[in-house]
């Protein structure tokens, strides 16, 4: 299979990136300083990510609002033009999350729907719309100093509010920015036309923002307790099981998958997603069993080493009665490691005195 390339591909090569296949795109996993350095730069200062592999499906016209309102779980009436919203697209039969999506409401009858990379075709098959993924790069600038550093490149982009959407100009072309991200830190995501994206990337890096790959993006999202489609969301996994019932608006009327989800709500979920803080530095991995009183009753969906806590952390599906503070064990490659059930985000646990 021929891999797709971001318009920033040459920039990544010049920076010495390690490139990998991600959803059919050849994207940077990390740069020479490594994933942990990139992770900590985002937590403590600012990092920039190329997330151009994410899709952009443009849905517009007089019926666009109603189409999205009846296809997705959240209620667009809660926001309006110039805002963004997190949404789920459900399977009609069992309410599995076919994709989790950010919708940028650009104008009254125009929406940019942002699916996960490998799910763009699936989303188009349900919503229709125009795939404009190849027309732009999406550059995420994230971290506590992200806005300060980005302001030297584009004050307008740096000023957009949390989950707000706005247009800005860079070197004579119109760009779009949303106050969104996938790191647990403040920041923005900028959709820049392909012809100017390399200039924008170089300007952001020149402002002191550290390039970071998808490896750090994954450890950041896990440390923040954010779900990843194919792990915490996907086939057989509903919003209720994933602890994301807030994404479902029960009072807005019909939407795709509603009847199946209502049946689960009435009968009760069979499992729920929790955070696990392991003893020691060994990282749990996807598929590791979670053991209760000697019996494997749960499974890790994502696990890794937390650069902030210096401990192994995981997200896992466990029995519904499992409570915060419960002690369990993780079957970790030939041995069992103790863990405690906690509520993410993990990076704040030390600040709250949750661990020594």
C-alpha positions in Angstrom: 0.0 0.0 0.0 1.3 3.4 -0.9 1.3 5.6 2.2 0.0 9.2 2.1 2.3 12.0 3.0 1.6 15.2 4.8 2.5 18.4 3.0 5.0 18.8 5.9 6.8 15.5 5.0 10.0 17.3 3.9 10.1 19.3 7.1 10.0 16.1 9.2 12.8 14.5 7.2 15.0 17.6 7.6 14.3 17.4 11.4 15.4 13.8 11.5 12.0 12.4 12.4 11.4 8.7 12.7 8.5 8.0 10.4 5.9 5.3 10.7 2.6 4.1 9.1 -0.3 5.7 11.0 -3.7 5.1 9.5 -2.3 4.9 6.0 -0.1 8.0 6.4 3.6 8.1 6.9 3.9 10.4 9.9 6.5 11.3 12.5 6.6 9.0 15.5 9.4 11.0 17.2 12.3 13.3 16.6 15.9 12.8 17.7 15.4 14.0 21.3 12.8 11.3 21.8 9.3 10.9 22.9 9.8 11.6 26.6 11.5 14.9 25.9 8.7 15.9 23.5 6.1 14.8 26.1 7.6 17.0 28.8 8.0 19.9 26.5 4.3 19.9 25.9 3.5 19.5 29.6 5.9 22.3 30.7 6.3 24.7 27.7 5.0 24.1 24.2 5.1 21.5 21.5 3.9 21.4 17.8 2.4 18.3 16.2 1.6 17.6 12.6 -1.9 16.0 12.7 -2.7 16.3 9.0 -3.6 12.6 8.9 -6.9 13.5 10.6 -9.7 13.9 8.1 -11.6 17.0 7.2 -15.1 16.4 5.8 -16.9 19.5 4.7 -20.7 19.3 5.2 -22.6 22.4 4.0 -25.9 23.5 2.7 -29.4 24.2 4.1 -29.8 20.6 5.4 -26.4 20.3 7.0 -27.4 21.1 10.6 -30.3 18.6 10.5 -28.1 15.9 9.0 -25.4 16.2 11.7 -28.0 16.6 14.5 -29.7 13.3 13.6 -26.5 11.4 12.8 -24.3 12.3 15.8 -24.9 12.0 19.6 -24.3 15.5 20.9 -26.6 18.4 20.6 -25.4 21.2 18.2 -28.1 23.5 19.7 -25.7 23.8 22.7 -23.2 25.7 20.5 -23.4 27.8 17.4 -21.3 29.1 14.5 -17.7 29.8 15.6 -17.7 26.9 18.1 -16.4 23.3 18.1 -18.0 20.2 19.7 -17.0 16.7 20.5 -19.3 14.0 19.0 -19.8 10.3 18.5 -21.0 8.5 15.4 -22.7 5.3 16.5 -23.5 1.9 14.9 -27.2 1.6 14.6 -27.3 -2.0 15.7 -25.3 -2.1 19.0 -24.4 1.6 19.6 -20.7 1.0 19.2 -18.7 4.1 18.6 -17.8 4.0 14.8 -15.8 7.2 15.3 -15.3 10.0 17.7 -15.3 13.3 16.0 -14.7 17.0 16.5 -17.1 19.2 14.6 -16.0 22.8 13.7 -19.1 24.9 13.1 -17.6 27.3 10.6 -20.6 29.3 9.4 -24.4 29.0 9.6 -24.7 26.2 6.9 -21.1 25.0 6.9 -19.3 22.5 9.1 -15.9 20.9 9.0 -16.2 17.4 10.5 -12.9 16.0 11.8 -12.8 12.2 11.9 -9.9 9.9 12.8 -7.5 9.2 10.0 -8.6 5.6 9.2 -12.3 6.5 9.6 -12.7 9.3 7.1 -14.3 7.1 4.4 -16.7 5.6 7.0 -17.8 9.0 8.1 -18.3 10.1 4.5 -20.4 7.0 3.8 -22.8 8.2 6.6 -22.7 12.0 6.3 -21.7 12.5 2.7 -19.9 15.8 2.3 -16.6 16.7 0.6 -13.3 15.3 1.6 -10.9 18.3 1.8 -8.2 16.5 3.8 -5.6 16.9 1.1 -6.1 20.7 0.8 -4.6 21.6 4.1 -2.2 20.6 6.9 -3.4 20.6 10.5 -0.8 21.8 12.9 -1.5 21.5 16.7 0.4 23.9 19.0 -0.1 22.6 22.6 1.2 23.4 26.1 1.1 26.0 28.8 3.2 28.4 26.8 1.6 27.5 23.4 -0.4 30.6 23.0 2.4 32.9 24.2 4.8 31.4 21.6 2.2 31.2 18.8 1.3 34.8 19.3 4.7 35.8 17.8 3.6 34.0 14.6 -0.2 34.8 14.6 -1.8 36.8 17.4 -5.2 36.0 15.9 -4.6 32.2 16.0 -3.2 32.4 19.5 -6.2 34.3 20.8 -9.0 31.8 19.8 -10.8 30.6 22.9 -11.3 27.0 24.2 -13.5 25.1 21.7 -14.0 28.2 19.6 -13.4 28.4 15.9 -12.1 31.4 13.9 -10.4 32.4 10.7 -7.0 34.0 10.5 -4.6 35.1 7.8 -1.0 33.9 7.4 1.2 35.2 4.5 -1.9 36.3 2.5 -3.9 33.1 2.8 -7.0 32.3 4.8 -6.5 29.7 7.6 -8.7 28.3 10.3 -8.0 27.7 13.9 -9.9 25.9 16.7 -9.2 25.9 20.4 -9.0 22.1 20.5 -6.3 19.5 21.1 -5.6 15.9 22.3 -2.9 16.4 24.9 -4.7 17.6 28.1 -3.0 20.9 27.8 -4.2 24.3 26.5 -3.6 25.0 22.8 -5.0 25.3 19.3 -5.2 23.3 16.1 -4.6 25.3 12.9 -5.8 24.2 9.4 -3.4 25.9 7.0 -3.6 25.6 3.2 -1.1 23.1 1.9 1.0 25.7 0.0 1.7 27.8 3.1 1.8 25.0 5.7 5.6 24.5 5.6 6.1 28.2 6.2 3.7 28.2 9.1 5.4 25.1 10.6 8.8 26.6 10.3 7.6 29.9 11.9 6.1 28.0 14.9 9.3 26.0 15.4 11.3 29.2 15.1 9.2 30.7 17.9 10.7 28.1 20.3 8.0 25.4 20.0 9.4 21.9 20.1 8.4 19.5 17.3 6.7 16.4 18.7 5.6 13.2 17.1 2.6 10.9 17.4 4.4 8.9 20.1 4.3 11.8 22.5 0.8 12.7 21.4 -0.3 9.2 22.5 1.5 9.3 25.8 0.1 12.7 26.5 -3.5 11.7 25.6 -3.2 8.5 27.8 -1.7 10.5 30.7 -4.7 12.8 30.4 -7.2 9.9 30.2 -8.4 10.7 26.7 -9.8 7.8 24.7 -8.3 6.5 21.4 -10.5 5.0 18.8 -9.6 1.3 18.3 -8.6 1.1 22.0 -11.1 2.8 24.4 -13.7 3.3 21.6 -14.7 1.1 18.7 -16.4 -2.2 17.8 -18.5 -3.4 20.8 -17.7 -0.3 22.9 -20.5 2.2 23.6 -20.2 5.8 25.0 -21.7 4.6 28.3 -19.1 1.8 28.7 -16.3 4.4 28.0 -17.6 6.8 30.6 -18.6 9.3 27.9 -22.3 9.6 28.5 -21.9 13.3 28.6 -21.4 13.2 24.8 -24.9 11.8 24.4 -27.8 14.3 24.4 -31.0 12.4 25.4 -33.3 15.3 25.1 -32.5 16.4 21.5 -34.7 13.9 19.7 -33.7 11.0 17.4 -30.1 10.2 16.4 -28.3 7.3 14.8 -27.9 4.4 17.3 -30.2 5.9 19.9 -32.5 2.9 20.3 -29.6 0.5 20.9 -28.0 2.9 23.4 -31.3 3.3 25.2 -31.5 -0.5 25.6 -28.1 -0.6 27.2 -28.9 2.3 29.5 -32.0 0.5 30.7 -30.3 -2.9 31.2 -27.0 -1.5 32.6 -23.5 -1.6 31.2 -21.5 -4.8 31.5 -18.1 -3.0 31.9 -16.7 0.4 32.5 -13.5 2.2 31.7 -11.2 3.1 34.6 -7.7 4.4 35.1 -5.0 2.2 36.7 -1.8 3.5 38.4 0.7 0.7 38.5 3.4 0.0 41.1 6.8 0.8 39.6 7.9 1.9 36.2 7.0 -1.1 34.0 4.4 0.0 31.5 1.2 -2.1 31.1 0.2 -2.9 27.5 -3.0 -3.3 25.6 -4.4 -6.7 26.2 -2.9 -7.3 29.7 -5.4 -8.9 32.0 -6.7 -7.0 35.1 -6.9 -9.4 38.0 -9.4 -9.2 40.9 -8.9 -11.7 43.7 -7.0 -14.1 41.4 -9.5 -13.9 38.6 -9.0 -12.1 35.3 -12.1 -9.9 35.0 -10.8 -6.9 33.1 -8.5 -5.9 30.3 -6.1 -3.1 29.6 -7.0 -1.0 26.5 -4.0 1.4 26.6 -0.9 1.4 28.8 2.4 3.1 28.9 5.0 4.8 31.1 4.0 8.2 32.5 6.8 10.7 32.1 5.2 13.0 34.7 4.5 10.3 37.4 7.5 8.1 36.5 5.1 5.1 36.8 3.2 2.7 34.7 -0.3 3.8 33.9 -3.2 2.3 32.0 -6.8 2.6 30.9 -8.8 -0.6 31.3 -12.3 -2.0 31.1 -13.3 -3.5 34.5 -16.5 -4.7 36.1 -19.0 -1.9 36.8 -18.8 -2.1 40.7 -15.0 -1.3 40.6 -14.5 1.9 42.6 -11.7 4.5 42.9 -9.1 3.3 45.3 -9.7 -0.4 44.7 -6.5 -2.5 44.5 -6.0 -4.8 41.6 -3.2 -6.6 39.8 -2.1 -6.4 36.1 -0.9 -9.6 34.4 2.2 -8.0 32.9 4.3 -10.3 30.7 4.8 -13.2 33.0 4.3 -11.5 36.3 1.6 -9.6 38.2 2.0 -6.0 39.2 -0.1 -4.3 41.8 -2.2 -1.3 40.7 -4.8 1.1 42.2 -7.9 2.3 40.4 -7.8 6.0 39.9 -9.6 8.8 38.1 -7.6 10.4 35.2 -6.0 12.7 34.3 -3.0 10.9 35.7 -0.6 13.9 35.5 -2.5 15.7 38.3 -2.5 12.8 40.8 0.8 13.9 42.4 -0.4 17.5 42.8 -3.5 16.2 44.6 -1.5 13.9 46.9 -3.0 10.8 45.4 0.4 9.0 45.4 3.5 9.4 47.4 
